[in-house]
Amino acid sequence: MLRRHPRNPILTRAQIPAIEPWIVDPTSVFNPGAVLHAGRVRLVLRVQTRGRRTHLVMADSADGVDFTVERRIVSLEGIERAGGEIFHVYDPRITRLEGSCYLVVAMDTEAGCRMGLARTRDFVSFEFLGVDEAREARNGVLFPERIGGRYLRLERPNRLDPGDGPLSGDEIVLAESPDLLSWRAVGVVARGRPRYWDERIGSGPPPIKTRAGWLHIYHGVATHFGSVHIYQAGVLLLDLEDPSRLVARGSENILEPREPYELVGQVPNVVFPSGIVVRREDGEGFALPESEALIYYGAADTCVGLATTTIAELLAACRR
């Protein structure tokens, strides 16, 4: 039901310009945040160097397919106030909220993985607002509006110790905040399903507002294969008024690794949805069922893929 763009992968390391001295002949580009801004599709890319250092880099497109990558690194102004050493800032998710665009980023710190928040109005300057020190978590995505006077966020607490890597998680949790900086968990909205395609789960792009509910694409990891984990994409639906209530959830994945660029790379067998652009909404901000959805995803932690579908198809998949 998701159709890979015929020009996939749409971004590879060959399209990343040299930004000396930080980026020269990069290893990979993947897991972009995406948003429609001033009629153009903006991506914030995760670019990795040969030294396995991570940088955020901007890309811009009129049609959402042909991108121009900017020759500059995104600088989060004020990030030094976070304190302590920050090893990597990566996997941005972008939400338009109250006239600004907010980036929730994962941050590898001395204390573990934390979620940071930055804001931009023009995609030129980015203001770092703070880091959630209270929890080991990642895959944070903001809702595009307040609900009941509260800011809401989906996140994945890292509570599982796989024994052979960083902490992971098998729940998507709804959290609320009065100010976007201090957060309190409300409850679990979805859990991993042992022995099936989504044993471990985490949020993909931010939720999309539809008349049927909050439409949310997530990633699921099948871990029960002997030699490799398989990252796939799925979809679920949350109640409009009370997003802690799960309305529907598809039983099967909507995108899985099949193409060579998804099967072979830094991390084999990965499709990792991280950005979505919906061009058509009604006068009240609800995505139109017939609207095309552009879904950007990391492929094998090496390049960027694009898959297209419609809002109606995604809603149907929630109930399949």
Buried (B, 14 or more C-beta within 10 A) or exposed (E): BBEBBEEBBBBBBEBBEEBEEBBEEBBBBBBBBBBBBEEEBBBBBBBBBEEEBBBBBBBBBEEBBEBEBBEEEBEBEEBEEBEEEBEBBBBBBBBBBEEEBBBBBBBBBEEBBBBBBBBBEEBEEBBBBBBBEEBBBBBBBBBBEBBEEBBBBBBBBBEBEEEEEEBBBBBBBBBBBEEBEEBEBBEBBBBBBEEEBBBBBBBBBBBBBBEBBBBBBBBBBBBEEEEBBBBBBBBBBBBBEEBBBBBBBBEBBBBBBEBEBBBEBBBBBBBBBBBBBBBEBEEEEBBBBEBBBBBBBBBBBBBBBBBBBBBBBBBBBBEE
